[in-house]
Amino acid sequence: MPKRVFLSLVLGITGNVNADAGVGIRIPMKKVISWNKEVRAFVSPRCIRRGIRTRLAEKGFMIDPQTTQKGDQLTDLGDPVKYVDDDLFGYLAPEKGKKEVQPSRTSPVKVSPLIALHHTEISVEFAGRFPRADISPGAGEANPVPFEIETAQWLGGMHVIISEDVGRFRSDELTKEIAGKMEGEYSSMVKALGIAYQLKDEERISRLKALMEILIKEGWTFPRGSEATSHPEFHYAIILLSESFVPTANVLRMTENMELDYDAVKRSLELYDWNAAFIIDYRDMKVLKLHKNKKIGEETEKLSEGALDGIIKAVTGFLL
């Protein structure tokens, strides 16, 4: 059975971090209507991945710069050896020429939308863009341009699945150009595994460690962060190491006060098979290590940098 890490995060969001298409002079938030007619704010997986890509670049990894093809459409270069995001988040890299097979990589790191756990009260902020006389000679005669922006403060849940295919890719996922480099330029960086290639262990560990640091330790900045600081506030995290598939949305349980329901989480975990589990409570500054025999047992320690590093080490050791 494939090994996977299942991660559920409960994050606090403030402002308009992922705007929807403008309506007149209003900049709306992305939101959905729930089955019981509640308004739920959400952030798209694309927006989250973009923030993670930026953080990976800050850590020194190379990010796919993308190129333009016919029609000025951006396309991936599709080089999972050189570019960390092509490895982690997959790609579609069109081959040149007619009727060419289009190599693509399925993402070994799957990210869900970040969706509000409760009805979202949305407020509207009124503002205006005022002409600047210092850079525009005719600004004194121009009128300000008013606009509205929707904002809210909400608590949301997102789920991430990380497979053991980080740093491992099949031959049919590679373009002809990249496949040719496997025996040449990249030969010292990868090793062949039959019909697949795998990065050297040090690089795989480095990429997975950096990703986990961003997801549970450091966070990321949302793209709409140019006007003000815009990053998620960590509340809780549930991390499961498993060789069986676990529907984490069924495991995450919150109380009416938007606090993690530990008893309900443990009862849910009893339904599934897993190798190890961790619960991080950023609010009460504690980490629970769970183990399962006939019943679920736990060990509690204070939340610290060492405790988070221990979880990251357990994740890398399990997957790789």
Phi, psi and omega per residue, in radians:
M1 nan 2.471 3.115
P2 -1.183 2.556 3.091
K3 -1.575 2.410 3.119
R4 -2.455 2.707 2.970
V5 -1.982 2.199 3.137
F6 -1.883 2.166 -3.063
L7 -2.192 2.207 3.034
S8 -2.036 2.250 -3.124
L9 -2.083 2.418 2.985
V10 -1.937 2.041 -2.987
L11 -2.187 2.520 3.045
G12 -1.658 2.339 -3.097
I13 -2.182 2.398 3.101
T14 -2.253 2.322 3.074
G15 1.722 -2.778 3.117
N16 -2.023 1.574 -2.995
V17 -1.601 -0.215 -3.098
N18 -2.597 1.410 -3.019
A19 -1.193 2.602 3.052
D20 -1.599 -3.132 3.124
A21 -1.067 2.383 -3.091
G22 -1.144 2.537 3.086
V23 -2.138 1.796 -3.064
G24 1.144 -2.168 3.140
I25 -1.704 0.101 -3.104
R26 -1.698 2.414 3.022
I27 -1.841 1.722 -3.058
P28 -1.427 2.826 3.003
M29 -1.489 2.689 2.954
K30 -1.252 2.338 -3.114
K31 -2.756 2.757 3.094
V32 -2.236 2.835 3.075
I33 -1.850 2.171 -3.100
S34 -1.340 3.010 -3.113
W35 -1.066 -0.484 3.116
N36 -1.734 0.395 3.008
K37 1.208 0.448 3.022
E38 -1.554 2.605 3.065
V39 -1.534 2.175 -3.140
R40 -2.116 2.049 3.052
A41 -1.210 2.654 3.067
F42 -2.625 2.788 3.078
V43 -2.120 2.301 -3.049
S44 -1.265 2.659 3.072
P45 -1.026 -0.603 3.125
R46 -1.060 -0.730 3.123
C47 -1.121 -0.738 -3.140
I48 -1.138 -0.786 3.137
R49 -1.088 -0.632 3.112
R50 -1.095 -0.738 3.098
G51 -1.110 -0.686 3.127
I52 -1.188 -0.689 3.092
R53 -1.006 -0.771 -3.137
T54 -1.070 -0.736 3.132
R55 -1.163 -0.658 3.090
L56 -1.099 -0.693 3.101
A57 -1.104 -0.686 3.110
E58 -1.123 -0.459 3.124
K59 -1.457 0.003 3.063
G60 1.785 0.018 3.120
F61 -1.444 2.639 3.102
M62 -1.506 2.365 -3.103
I63 -1.958 2.452 3.134
D64 -0.996 2.048 -3.125
P65 -1.327 -0.252 -3.102
Q66 1.092 2.733 3.139
T67 -2.361 2.923 3.129
T68 -1.787 2.391 3.059
Q69 -1.914 -2.847 3.131
K70 -1.031 2.402 -3.124
G71 1.443 0.199 3.115
D72 1.032 0.515 3.115
Q73 -1.547 2.269 3.116
L74 -1.255 2.371 3.105
T75 -2.327 2.690 3.109
D76 -1.282 2.597 3.022
L77 -1.354 -0.462 3.060
G78 1.224 0.880 3.129
D79 -2.142 1.541 -3.082
P80 -1.273 -0.193 3.077
V81 -1.380 -0.786 -3.076
K82 -1.476 -0.691 -3.016
Y83 -1.903 2.130 -3.040
V84 -1.162 -0.596 -3.112
D85 -1.262 -0.511 3.042
D86 -1.153 -0.558 3.091
D87 -1.288 -0.896 -3.013
L88 -1.321 -0.718 -2.978
F89 -1.909 0.049 3.082
G90 1.326 3.137 -3.088
Y91 -2.932 2.923 2.902
L92 -2.230 1.989 -3.041
A93 -2.047 1.629 -3.079
P94 -1.049 2.326 3.013
E95 -1.344 2.587 3.093
K96 -1.313 2.538 3.111
G97 1.796 2.736 -3.115
K98 -1.330 2.579 3.067
K99 1.018 0.439 3.070
E100 -1.410 2.503 3.047
V101 -1.169 2.337 -3.096
Q102 -1.613 1.762 -3.129
P103 -1.099 2.395 3.113
S104 -2.518 2.675 3.129
R105 -2.115 2.204 3.040
T106 -1.307 2.312 -3.057
S107 -1.114 2.176 3.028
P108 -1.363 -0.139 3.082
V109 -2.108 1.861 -3.101
K110 -1.813 2.261 -3.059
V111 -2.072 2.247 3.106
S112 -1.506 2.935 2.969
P113 -1.113 2.717 3.000
L114 -1.658 1.889 -3.023
I115 -2.018 2.410 -3.128
A116 -1.030 2.460 3.128
L117 -1.543 -0.024 -3.078
H118 -2.596 2.958 3.053
H119 -1.051 2.350 -3.052
T120 -1.808 2.026 3.054
E121 -1.423 2.049 -3.060
I122 -1.836 2.288 3.071
S123 -1.949 2.831 -3.105
V124 -2.040 2.231 3.111
E125 -1.814 2.237 -3.137
F126 -1.664 2.395 -3.118
A127 -2.646 -3.118 3.132
G128 -2.726 2.634 3.047
R129 -1.767 2.038 -3.051
F130 -1.778 2.373 3.129
P131 -1.112 2.501 -3.083
R132 -1.845 1.995 -3.119
A133 -1.173 -0.391 -3.084
D134 -1.308 -0.314 -3.130
I135 -2.148 -0.175 -3.138
S136 -2.276 2.009 -3.089
P137 -1.013 -0.603 -3.097
G138 -1.617 0.248 -3.061
A139 -1.147 -0.499 -3.085
G140 -1.124 -0.458 -3.124
E141 -1.679 -0.120 -3.099
A142 -1.475 2.666 3.124
N143 -1.668 2.597 3.069
P144 -1.158 2.642 3.133
V145 -1.820 1.915 -3.123
P146 -1.367 2.666 3.010
F147 -2.693 2.877 3.119
E148 -2.159 2.555 3.090
I149 -2.349 2.275 3.118
E150 -1.406 2.369 3.108
T151 -2.375 2.801 3.113
A152 -2.869 2.824 3.020
Q153 -2.103 2.129 -3.013
W154 -2.629 2.871 3.134
L155 -1.976 2.212 -3.071
G156 -2.257 2.825 3.110
G157 -2.082 2.427 3.051
M158 -2.373 2.701 -3.072
H159 -2.240 2.434 -3.121
V160 -2.247 2.380 3.047
I161 -2.088 2.170 3.138
I162 -2.042 2.154 -3.118
S163 -1.722 2.985 -3.139
E164 -1.327 0.024 -3.135
D165 -1.467 0.105 3.029
V166 -1.054 2.171 -3.139
G167 1.344 0.231 3.130
R168 -2.339 2.265 -3.064
F169 -2.558 2.539 -3.122
R170 -1.423 2.789 -3.135
S171 -1.078 -0.653 -3.092
D172 -1.313 -0.060 3.043
E173 -1.531 -0.138 -3.018
L174 -1.812 2.515 3.000
T175 -1.242 2.878 3.135
K176 -1.063 -0.666 -3.137
E177 -1.098 -0.813 -3.117
I178 -1.240 -0.660 3.114
A179 -1.058 -0.643 3.114
G180 -1.147 -0.508 -3.141
K181 -1.307 -0.318 -3.100
M182 -1.099 -0.535 3.125
E183 -1.672 -0.044 -3.108
G184 -2.169 -1.694 -3.046
E185 -1.027 -0.621 -3.062
Y186 -1.716 0.105 -3.014
S187 -1.083 -0.521 -3.136
S188 -1.454 -0.148 -3.070
M189 -1.801 -0.314 -3.079
V190 -2.266 2.845 3.005
K191 -2.266 2.512 -3.081
A192 -1.410 2.421 3.091
L193 -2.248 1.243 -3.093
G194 1.205 -1.992 -3.133
I195 -1.589 0.175 -3.109
A196 -2.256 2.932 3.054
Y197 -2.213 2.689 -3.138
Q198 -2.431 2.343 3.063
L199 -1.144 2.734 3.092
K200 -1.051 2.598 -3.017
D201 -0.955 -0.665 -3.097
E202 -1.082 -0.702 -3.121
E203 -1.254 -0.701 3.109
R204 -1.067 -0.790 3.134
I205 -1.106 -0.722 -3.129
S206 -1.075 -0.743 -3.123
R207 -1.207 -0.781 -3.124
L208 -1.182 -0.690 3.112
K209 -1.090 -0.772 3.135
A210 -1.088 -0.729 3.123
L211 -1.095 -0.797 -3.134
M212 -1.154 -0.632 3.080
E213 -1.048 -0.717 3.121
I214 -1.179 -0.712 -3.028
L215 -1.291 -0.606 -3.050
I216 -2.135 -0.083 -3.021
K217 -2.171 -0.780 -2.988
E218 -1.882 -0.632 -3.074
G219 1.437 -2.969 -3.100
W220 -2.621 2.924 3.091
T221 -1.811 2.330 3.101
F222 -1.261 2.665 -3.090
P223 -0.975 -0.594 -3.138
R224 -1.452 0.785 -3.107
G225 -1.842 0.261 -3.100
S226 -1.317 -0.477 -3.089
E227 -1.588 -0.478 -3.131
A228 -2.806 2.814 3.092
T229 -1.023 2.260 -3.038
S230 -2.478 1.607 -3.130
H231 -2.523 2.728 -3.111
P232 -1.287 2.583 3.058
E233 -1.771 2.102 -3.106
F234 -1.284 2.276 3.045
H235 -1.976 -0.956 -3.130
Y236 -2.512 2.748 3.009
A237 -2.533 2.395 3.035
I238 -2.081 2.177 -3.080
I239 -2.152 2.162 -3.141
L240 -2.093 2.283 3.027
L241 -1.819 2.094 -2.993
S242 -2.633 2.593 3.000
E243 -1.716 0.026 3.056
S244 -2.059 2.717 3.134
F245 -1.337 2.334 -3.132
V246 -2.158 2.099 3.091
P247 -1.338 1.607 -2.999
T248 -1.107 -0.427 3.093
A249 -1.103 -0.427 3.090
N250 -1.468 -0.246 -3.116
V251 -1.565 -0.696 -3.115
L252 -1.176 2.117 -3.131
R253 -2.331 2.282 -3.128
M254 -2.091 2.666 3.060
T255 -1.452 3.039 3.108
E256 -1.125 -0.403 3.112
N257 -1.543 0.203 3.135
M258 1.061 0.714 2.990
E259 -2.001 2.661 -3.109
L260 -1.165 2.277 3.118
D261 -1.592 1.616 -3.036
Y262 -1.043 -0.759 -3.112
D263 -1.103 -0.747 -3.140
A264 -1.170 -0.648 3.097
V265 -1.085 -0.775 -3.123
K266 -1.161 -0.688 3.100
R267 -1.105 -0.659 3.104
S268 -1.174 -0.683 -3.111
L269 -1.168 -0.446 3.121
E270 -1.132 -0.317 -3.103
L271 -1.422 -0.250 -2.987
Y272 -2.164 2.813 3.073
D273 -1.663 2.314 3.098
W274 -2.701 2.759 -3.072
N275 -1.570 -0.686 3.133
A276 -2.750 2.697 -3.127
A277 -2.526 2.579 3.112
F278 -2.372 2.474 3.001
I279 -2.125 2.162 3.113
I280 -1.868 2.119 3.096
D281 -1.889 1.723 -3.090
Y282 -1.280 -0.377 -3.098
R283 -1.392 -0.779 3.132
D284 -1.644 0.084 3.051
M285 0.978 0.973 3.105
K286 -2.551 2.755 3.109
V287 -2.220 2.274 3.086
L288 -1.881 2.204 3.019
K289 -1.774 2.090 -3.067
L290 -1.832 2.521 3.040
H291 -2.405 2.611 -3.014
K292 -2.126 2.151 2.982
N293 -2.054 -1.875 2.954
K294 -1.476 -0.639 3.054
K295 -2.170 2.890 -3.113
I296 -1.500 2.172 3.042
G297 -1.848 2.906 -3.095
E298 -2.577 2.677 2.999
E299 -2.212 2.363 -3.091
T300 -2.006 2.391 3.038
E301 -2.429 2.835 -3.124
K302 -1.220 2.443 3.094
L303 -1.199 2.185 -3.124
S304 -2.656 2.981 3.088
E305 -1.073 -0.684 3.117
G306 -1.114 -0.673 3.133
A307 -1.146 -0.738 3.111
L308 -1.159 -0.706 3.100
D309 -1.103 -0.598 3.100
G310 -1.140 -0.683 3.095
I311 -1.151 -0.757 3.126
I312 -1.081 -0.704 3.101
K313 -1.127 -0.678 3.110
A314 -1.138 -0.683 3.126
V315 -1.139 -0.852 -3.134
T316 -1.119 -0.686 3.127
G317 -1.155 -0.606 -3.137
F318 -1.274 -0.785 -3.057
L319 -1.362 -0.689 -2.986
L320 -1.916 nan nan
